[in-house]
Amino acid sequence: MGRDIFATSRPKCDILAGLTAVGYLVDHLDLEVTGHVTVDGVANVTPFENGRPRRHTRLFSRPDLDVTVLVAELLVPPNASPTLVDALVEWADSGSTSEAVVLSGVPIAHGPDEHRTYYVATDGYRERRLAAEVEQYYAGIAERLEERAVSPDDRMYM
């Protein structure tokens, strides 16, 4: 199974957006469970849906798509984090993973129409994957600010 891109989310109450995002990817890419992750030190909890048990940390993919998504529905205690990270890095290194993406959220108060997108990325990833989108995003903001400017002193330049 090819794994060109590996997307994951960390479960925590303030980053539910990441879990929602990976769930969206799984649903809209029609991915299926292809594996799971178990690590010593993580609680032995069994989530369930519609009365059916499932693993708390599952891998989703599809044979004709080079993407694997890790869905983790369990908070990982700090003392177990190094073991989990080592297991995931070993798994990623064993295949053809070319990049990893962690989807998360920023805990800020907002209304349903006020969602904002943020990112943290290495220079290489930003240049390969985000440059055009980020430039377009900021150009749109600058244009909207110019339209709203009342006088030259009210303008903001980026």
Secondary structure, 3 states (H helix, E strand, C coil): CCCCEEEEECCCHHHHHHHHHHHHHHHHCCCEEEEECCCCCCCCCCCEECCEECCCEEEEEECCEEEEEEEECCCCCHHHHHHHHHHHHHHHHCCCCCEEEEECCCCCCCCCCCCCCCCCCCHHHHHHHHHHHHHHHHHHHHHHHHHHCCCHHHCCCC
